[in-house]
Amino acid sequence: MQNLKNLNKYAGVFILLIISGYCVYVIFRQTYELKNNAKYTVGEIVEFSLSGHLIQKIDYKFLVDGVEYIGRENYQGGEKGKRYFVKFSSDNPDFSDFLQDMPVPDTIKDVPAEGWETIPIIKQNTNTSIANPVQP
C-alpha cells in the first residue's frame, strides 16, 4: 500500500515535469522563431475577452500567403477592428507577436502575401513619401 502511494506521488511529479518542460520548450521555440525567421504583416483585433485572473486578452487575426491565422495575447492597448503590425515566423506563422503599440498608417494599403522583411513606416519628407524600414 505504501509503495502505491509513493508511485502515485512520483507519477504526479513526473507528469508535472513533463508539462513544465513542454511549456518551456514552446516559449523558447517561439522566441527563437521570431528572432531568426521574423517577417511582418498587418493584423487586426477581432475580440476582447477575460482570462482566469481577470486579465484582459485580445484575439487577433492576420493573413500569410492567403491563410488566416488567429493569435491571443494580453491586452496592452488598441481598438477592435483597427490595423496593427504583426511579427510572425516565416517558417511557422502560428508563432506571432501582435504589436499593439504599432498601428498601421492609413497610407499602407497593399500588404504582400508573404509579409515584409522589416516594418514599412511612411514618413513625410517635404512633398514626397519615402518608406523607412524599422525593426521594433
Buried (B, 14 or more C-beta within 10 A) or exposed (E): EEEEEEEEEEEEEEEEEEEEEEEEEEEEEBEEBBEEBBBBBBBBBEEEEEEEEEEEBBBBBBBBEEEEBEBEBEBEEBEEEEBBBBBBBBEBBEBBBBBBEBBBEEEBEEBEEEBBEBBBBBEEEEEEEEEEEEEE
